[in-house]
Amino acid sequence: MAEVKTISVGGFALPVSEDAMKEMGEAVHNISLAPIVFSFEYCRIKFRCTCNESAQGQPKLTLYGRLGGVPFTAESTIGRLAALTVVKAANRDLNGMIGLEDGTIILNHQIAIPSPVTATSLISAIVTTLARATPYISLLFEIIGAPKSKSTLPPLSHP
């Protein structure tokens, strides 16, 4: 059986590991040429990932997803207060990872990725971030309800 050396992420064949990268040589995607953009679904939330080079030349991954709307006071005063309390606690405990944008609860987080970028480093960063955020996401879903259908994302020009 052939060993997997690359995974297609955002239209680019990224090496699975540094060993695979060394074997690929010049065929490895150079992160400074173009951003890597892809999306995935987790807990019925559509997340967008953008990996590009920061101003300092360090690869960074931005993970963005809309978790749901904050209830209006007229709908549920207790629900609104509870949701805002969870968002505040998550914001404090997760260094601003979960916040508000126009009445919508969002997860928006930038993660430094070790260079060179590999599929393993991208996926590990996403899994680590979501593992930290999942208890807050679950608690929010207990308050505001889980999405009934896939969430949508704003146009790509959004961070």
Backbone as a ProteinNet text record, in pm:
[ID]
protein_1_A
[PRIMARY]
MAEVKTISVGGFALPVSEDAMKEMGEAVHNISLAPIVFSFEYCRIKFRCTCNESAQGQPKLTLYGRLGGVPFTAESTIGRLAALTVVKAANRDLNGMIGLEDGTIILNHQIAIPSPVTATSLISAIVTTLARATPYISLLFEIIGAPKSKSTLPPLSHP
[TERTIARY]
84.4	0	89.1	54.3	133.5	109.9	214.4	206.8	153.3	61.9	6.1	110.2	140.8	241.7	181.7	64.6	1.3	-148.5	-205.4	-350.4	-386.7	-495.1	-540	-619.9	-570.5	-635.4	-642.8	-764.2	-781.4	-725.8	-725.9	-677.1	-526.8	-458.1	-313.3	-280.7	-182.3	-135.2	-32.5	-75.8	14.1	75.2	203.8	267.9	210.4	200.2	146	245.8	372.3	474.4	597.6	690.9	815.7	896.3	887.7	958	903	770.1	708.6	749.3	764.6	804.4	945.6	1033.8	1172.5	1176.6	1093	1088.3	1031.1	937.2	872.7	962.4	1053.8	1146.5	1077	1104.8	1053.2	903	840.7	697	611.7	672.5	597.4	542.3	417.5	351.4	422.6	454.2	514.9	402.9	388.9	277.1	274.7	389.1	391.4	333.9	313.1	260.5	112.3	33.6	-110.9	-167.6	-276.1	-338.1	-405	-412.8	-484.9	-619.7	-728.1	-861.9	-945.7	-1010.1	-1100	-1204.2	-1308.9	-1412.7	-1446.6	-1508.3	-1551.6	-1668	-1736.9	-1850.3	-1818.6	-1852	-1835	-1954.7	-2025.6	-2146.3	-2248.1	-2263.3	-2356	-2319.3	-2197.8	-2148.2	-2047.2	-2062.6	-1965.8	-1853.3	-1732.4	-1614.5	-1532.5	-1474.9	-1383.1	-1243.8	-1146.5	-1007	-929.6	-848.9	-760.2	-620.8	-528.4	-389.6	-306.6	-239.7	-150.4	-35.4	49	167.7	136.9	177.4	159.3	262.2	249.5	342.8	486.2	499.1	632.6	685.7	608.8	653.7	616.9	548.5	506.1	370.7	355.7	224.3	121.3	0.5	-107.4	-234.8	-313.5	-441.1	-550.7	-649.8	-766.2	-883.8	-946.8	-1062.3	-1183.9	-1289.9	-1407.1	-1534.2	-1628.4	-1758	-1863.7	-1986.5	-2100.1	-2172.6	-2177.1	-2236.3	-2386.9	-2437.8	-2582.1	-2612.3	-2737.9	-2779.4	-2806.3	-2781.6	-2817	-2967.2	-3040.6	-3184.5	-3213.4	-3319.1	-3362.9	-3425	-3419.3	-3477.7	-3625.3	-3698.8	-3841.9	-3866.2	-3772	-3785.5	-3762.3	-3651.3	-3614.5	-3508.4	-3552.6	-3458.7	-3353.3	-3399.4	-3306.4	-3212.2	-3265.8	-3182.4	-3075.9	-3114.8	-3018.9	-2909.4	-2947.9	-2850.6	-2758.4	-2815.7	-2735.2	-2636.4	-2683.1	-2595	-2481.8	-2514.2	-2411.2	-2313	-2360.8	-2271.9	-2172.9	-2220.8	-2132	-2031.1	-2076.5	-1985.7	-1878	-1917.5	-1821.3	-1718.8	-1765.6	-1674.6	-1581.1	-1636.5	-1553.9	-1451.5	-1495.3	-1405	-1288.1	-1319.4	-1216.4	-1124.7	-1183.9	-1107.2	-1031.8	-1082.2	-1022.6	-955.7	-921.1	-851.1	-922.1	-1051.4	-1126.9	-1168.2	-1155	-1186.3	-1335.1	-1422.1	-1565.9	-1613.9	-1688.5	-1734.5	-1863.7	-1894.5	-2017.2	-1985.2	-2069.1	-2059.4	-2200.8	-2248.7	-2383.5	-2492	-2487.3	-2589.1	-2571.8	-2463.1	-2435.2	-2313.5	-2322.6	-2208.9	-2115.9	-1990.3	-1893	-1772.7	-1707.3	-1574.7	-1481.7	-1386.5	-1291.2	-1156.2	-1065.2	-938.6	-823.5	-715.3	-593.3	-492.3	-431.1	-339.1	-208.1	-97.9	33.9	59.3	101.1	128.8	279.7	336	480.5	515.2	627.5	675.6	773.2	768.8	685.2	545.1	447.3	308.4	288.9	230	194.8	46.8	-11.1	-151.1	-167.7	-71	-76.3	-78.1	4.8	7.3	-123.2	-182.7	-311.1	-422.6	-434.6	-541.5	-524.2	-401.3	-375.2	-416.3	-387.4	-424.2	-576.1	-646.6	-792.7	-852	-805	-858.2	-831.7	-713.2	-679.9	-771.3	-793.1	-879.2	-1022.7	-1075.9	-1213.5	-1229.7	-1127.6	-1134.8	-1147.8	-1077.2	-1087.3	-1222.3	-1278.2	-1402.5	-1528.6	-1520.7	-1639.1	-1723.8	-1668.1	-1756.3	-1842.2	-1786.4	-1861.6	-1965.3	-1928	-2022.4	-2140.6	-2112	-2218.3	-2310.6	-2252.1	-2332.5	-2418.2	-2361.1	-2439.4	-2555	-2532	-2638.6	-2748.5	-2715.4	-2817.7	-2907.2	-2849.4	-2922.6	-2996.5	-2924	-2983.2	-3034.2	-3003.9	-3043	-2935.1	-2918.6	-2822	-2876.9	-2789.6	-2838	-2925	-3036.2	-3126.1	-3075.7	-2998.2	-2936.2	-2795.5	-2718.4	-2582.4	-2583.7	-2490.2	-2476.4	-2412.1	-2422	-2360.6	-2245.4	-2161.4	-2047.4	-2060	-2005.3	-2006	-1912.1	-1915.6	-1824.1	-1679.7	-1595.1	-1455.6	-1379.5	-1423.1	-1351.8	-1355.4	-1444.8	-1452.7	-1335.6	-1282.7	-1169.4	-1199.7
-117	0	123.5	220.3	342.8	431.4	498.6	589.5	725.5	782.4	913.9	1019.5	1103.5	1207.5	1347.5	1363.2	1495.6	1482.7	1594.5	1608.2	1735.8	1729.6	1848.3	1935.8	2056	2152.8	2284.4	2333.8	2461.8	2463.6	2347.6	2339.7	2320.2	2309	2289.4	2152.4	2087.4	1960.5	1991.1	1982.4	2010.8	1881.2	1883.3	1763.3	1730	1600.5	1555.9	1581.8	1572.9	1589.6	1656.4	1689.6	1748.7	1647.2	1519.8	1415.7	1409.5	1415.9	1415.1	1539.6	1650.5	1775.2	1763.7	1704.5	1688	1601.3	1497.9	1410.7	1482.4	1574.6	1646.6	1754.9	1807.3	1909.5	2033.7	2073.9	2198.6	2196.2	2080.5	2071.6	2121.8	2149.7	2193.6	2333.9	2355.1	2486	2587.9	2702.1	2811.9	2901.6	2910.2	2982.7	3129.9	3186.8	3328.5	3356.8	3254	3275.7	3310.8	3242.2	3266.6	3212.4	3273.2	3217.9	3083.6	3002.7	2876.4	2902.3	2880.7	2908	2781.8	2740.4	2625.5	2638.8	2558.7	2560.5	2417.3	2402.9	2272.5	2294.3	2186.4	2194.1	2116.9	2178.5	2115.5	2156.6	2061.3	2087.9	2171.1	2142.7	2213.2	2360.2	2396.8	2532.5	2526	2613.1	2618.6	2713.2	2662.7	2741.1	2766.7	2886.3	2920.6	2934.5	2879	2888.2	2957.6	3053.7	3121.8	3117.3	3061.6	3055.8	3140	3239.6	3321.8	3369.1	3447.4	3494	3624.9	3635.8	3760.5	3863.2	3985.5	4091.7	4057	3975.2	3934.2	3810.9	3759.4	3644.3	3510.7	3511.8	3388.9	3343.7	3217.5	3170.8	3182.4	3227.7	3235.5	3180.4	3118.2	3060.9	3140.4	3185.3	3251.8	3156.9	3126.8	3037.7	3123.2	3117.6	3202.6	3121.1	3135.8	3070.8	3145.2	3143.3	3205.5	3098.7	3118.6	3018.7	3033.6	3154.7	3176.8	3315.1	3350.1	3482.1	3489.8	3607.1	3633.1	3659.5	3593.1	3619.1	3766	3818.6	3953.4	3950.6	4062.6	4071.2	4033.5	4076.4	4045.1	3895	3824.2	3679.2	3606.2	3641.8	3574.3	3657.1	3725.7	3805.8	3716.3	3604.2	3510.9	3449.1	3410.4	3352.6	3449.9	3575.2	3678.1	3696.1	3709.7	3728.5	3607.6	3487.9	3365.8	3355.9	3382.8	3376.1	3477.5	3599.6	3703.6	3670.4	3603.4	3561.7	3456.1	3360.1	3256.4	3319.9	3412.4	3479.8	3555.6	3624.3	3700.1	3605.8	3494.3	3397.5	3335.8	3300.1	3242.8	3344.6	3468.5	3575.1	3588.4	3583.4	3593.7	3469.8	3351.2	3227.5	3187.1	3228.1	3187.3	3304.1	3406.6	3522.5	3583.4	3604.8	3674	3587.9	3456.7	3367.6	3371.5	3382.4	3387.1	3526.8	3588.2	3724.1	3752.2	3880.1	3923.6	4006.6	3990.7	4069.7	4094	4216.2	4252.5	4159.7	4130.8	4046.5	3898	3859.8	3719.2	3676.8	3559.5	3504.4	3438.6	3476.4	3424.8	3363.7	3275	3228.1	3284.8	3364.8	3427.7	3425.2	3344.9	3325	3315.5	3383	3373	3287.4	3196.2	3099.5	3103.8	3117.6	3109.6	2963.1	2939.8	2804.8	2791.7	2681.5	2664.2	2654.3	2711	2704.9	2588.3	2511.8	2518.3	2464.7	2516.9	2475.8	2336.5	2249.3	2115.5	2093.2	1992.8	1959.5	1925.4	1857.4	1820.2	1942.8	2042.7	2162.5	2240.8	2247.4	2315.8	2244.1	2116.6	2039.7	2035.9	2022.7	2022.6	2154.7	2265.4	2396.9	2411	2363.8	2371.9	2284.3	2161	2068.2	2119.9	2171.4	2226.5	2343.4	2432.7	2548.5	2504.8	2414.7	2371	2289.4	2215.2	2140.3	2235.8	2346.9	2447.3	2518.1	2540.1	2616.7	2532	2402.5	2316.4	2323.7	2326.8	2338.2	2465.6	2574.4	2700.4	2693.3	2632.4	2616	2529.7	2419.9	2331.8	2404.4	2481.1	2556.6	2661	2728.8	2825.1	2757.3	2638.4	2566.5	2524	2499.6	2469.4	2591.3	2710.7	2835	2883.4	2892.8	2951.7	2846.4	2720.8	2612.9	2588.8	2463.8	2427.5	2470.2	2499	2537.1	2426.4	2466	2368.7	2330.7	2418.9	2391.9	2450.5	2419.4	2472.1	2623.3	2677.2	2822.5	2868.6	2995	3051.1	3140.4	3169.5	3256.3	3383.4	3493.6	3615.3	3600.5	3692.5	3684.9	3676.7	3625.1	3599.2	3724.3	3842.6	3963.5	3987	3916.3	3929.6	3856.7	3905.1	3836.1	3694.4
0	0	0	-82.8	-94.3	27.5	70.9	185.1	139	215.8	183.8	216.1	117.3	136.4	136.6	72.1	66.3	90.6	132.8	145.2	71.8	-5	-75.8	20.1	44.8	133.5	58.4	38.6	-28.8	-170.2	-235.6	-372.9	-384.1	-271.2	-272	-214.9	-271	-218.2	-109.6	14.7	126.3	176.5	206.9	259.6	396.5	425.7	552.9	665.6	635.7	738.9	679.4	766.2	717.6	636.7	672.4	595.3	452.7	440.8	307	230.4	301.4	236.9	179.9	255.4	208	82.4	78.9	-38.3	-159.9	-137	-247.5	-305.8	-227	-274.4	-324.6	-448.1	-506	-531.1	-528.6	-557	-440.7	-326.6	-208.5	-230.5	-190.5	-202.6	-114.4	-172	-97.6	-46.5	85.6	146.4	106.2	71.6	38.4	-100.8	-182.5	-316.8	-316.6	-236.1	-233.1	-102.6	-54.4	66.6	38.2	139.9	132.9	199	126.2	178.3	162.1	270.1	264	373.6	364.6	466.6	504.4	620.7	668.3	763.8	796.9	887.8	1014.7	1127.7	1258.2	1343.4	1399.8	1480.4	1402.9	1274.9	1185.5	1165.8	1200.2	1178.8	1065.3	969	860.3	902	899.7	934.3	808.6	801.7	692.7	753.1	683.5	724	614.1	654.4	560.8	620	546.6	591.4	495.8	551.8	470.6	558.2	500.1	569.7	642	768.7	843.2	794.1	842	803.3	844.1	948.9	995.8	922.2	826.6	748.9	810.8	924.7	992	937.1	900.3	855.6	967.8	932.8	1031.7	970.7	1054.9	1014.8	1083.1	1006.3	1062.9	1050.1	1163.6	1169.6	1203.9	1120.1	1137.9	1117.6	1211.3	1197.4	1276.7	1226.9	1295.3	1376.7	1509	1597.2	1611.7	1598.8	1609.2	1662	1660.5	1704	1853	1909.7	2048.8	2052	2142.5	2148.9	2181.8	2122.1	2155.9	2295.2	2364.8	2498.5	2496.7	2394.8	2385.1	2367.5	2305.9	2287.3	2418.5	2484	2608	2680.2	2783.6	2862.3	2926.3	2980.8	3046.5	2943.2	2826.8	2721.6	2673.5	2657.3	2613.1	2717.4	2843.5	2950.9	2962.6	2954	2963.2	2847	2725.2	2608.1	2619.2	2658.1	2671.8	2783.6	2888.9	2997.9	2948.8	2868.5	2813.1	2718	2634.4	2540.7	2617.9	2724.1	2805.5	2869.4	2925	2986.7	2882.3	2766.1	2659.1	2611	2596.6	2552.4	2649.7	2778.4	2882.1	2881.7	2883.6	2897.5	2770.6	2655.2	2527.3	2454.8	2527.2	2470.6	2350.1	2364.1	2259.1	2142	2152.7	2040.9	2004.2	2103	2079.2	2116.1	2026.4	2050	1975.5	1963.6	1897.1	1773.9	1672.7	1549.7	1500.8	1514.9	1469.1	1523.7	1653.9	1715.4	1691.8	1626.6	1599.8	1681.6	1742.2	1816.4	1714.9	1718.7	1621.4	1692.5	1623.3	1661.5	1556.1	1598.2	1506.2	1575.1	1523.1	1593.1	1493.9	1525.7	1445	1520.5	1447.7	1506	1429	1500.6	1436.3	1400.9	1278.6	1229.3	1214.1	1263.1	1244.7	1095.9	1062.2	925.2	915.4	812.1	692.7	720.2	646.3	662.7	603.4	684	636.6	665.3	603.1	630.6	778.3	834.5	975.9	1065.1	1034.6	1119.4	1109	989.8	973.5	1050.1	1028.4	1090.8	1243	1290.2	1434.9	1498.1	1432.4	1485.6	1493.2	1392.2	1390.6	1500.6	1511.3	1611.5	1752.4	1777.2	1908.6	1943.2	1847.9	1870	1898.7	1817.3	1836.9	1964.8	2004.7	2130.3	2249	2243.8	2351	2349.2	2231.1	2218.3	2234	2214	2212.4	2339.4	2459.9	2577.5	2574.3	2527	2518.7	2406.9	2294.5	2183.7	2229.5	2299.3	2348.5	2446	2535.8	2631.5	2560.1	2461.8	2384.5	2312.9	2259.1	2189.4	2285.7	2412.1	2512.1	2534.3	2519.2	2544.1	2419.3	2307.5	2186.3	2088.8	2115.5	2025.8	1920.6	1886.6	1782.9	1647.7	1553	1419.4	1359.6	1300	1236.6	1097.6	1038	909.2	915.1	813.3	808.7	816.4	893.9	897.1	766.8	740.5	620.4	662	568.6	593	510.3	562.5	482.1	363.6	268.3	154.6	200.3	116	150.1	192.2	156.3	193.5	343.5	416	562.2	625.1	740	803.7	840.6
[MASK]
+++++++++++++++++++++++++++++++++++++++++++++++++++++++++++++++++++++++++++++++++++++++++++++++++++++++++++++++++++++++++++++++++++++++++++++++++++++++++++++++

